[in-house]
């Protein structure tokens, strides 16, 4: 519930800033923006974390675990932006961000149901390429894609494990590929971008061990859906 209220506050703040920033819509704002080589800014990033579970090859031959169901949760992130203009329509973008997310894994046994909670507090280093359209007055669209290396400070990879502890440990370092699209608006005081992006892990995020909660899984692919508000 706290995330819902937080999103309302963010949305209202963005709308109010956009209204002020859009004053004088009849003329072109920041006409010399693209002539500068480098731009800096910050991001506010609500997110939703999910996971895809690939069970072990002998999963259905076991008698203990019947099903494993991943659950997704809303989260939040923030960070900075550095854009380096490479060409008329192409920009290299570096996004250092802190992301808070959570994924649960519900295990159904023959005699009980248990939930393993996996929380993530990650430093994301995103290296992206952005391709934008021709500017139409104060607006334009763009596509973005690239790679992200995430370091999870909350990782339980080094945690003490046991057969009786419901634990699905994620690795500390995970490599992702990112892709998405966005809308840019040139205002009086700043460039505001609203972006929808998805991150999928390339590497297996599961830190394996011989106990039932992880040995029942062969691979976990972490996914993160983001709605980013960039201000530059």
PyMOL commands that set and color helices and strands:
alter all, ss='L'
color gray80, all
select helices_A, chain A and resi 2-21+33-35+59-61+212-215
alter helices_A, ss='H'
color red, helices_A
select strands_A, chain A and resi 38-55+65-85+90-109+113-132+139-152+173-186+191-201+217-231
alter strands_A, ss='S'
color yellow, strands_A
deselect
rebuild
show_as cartoon
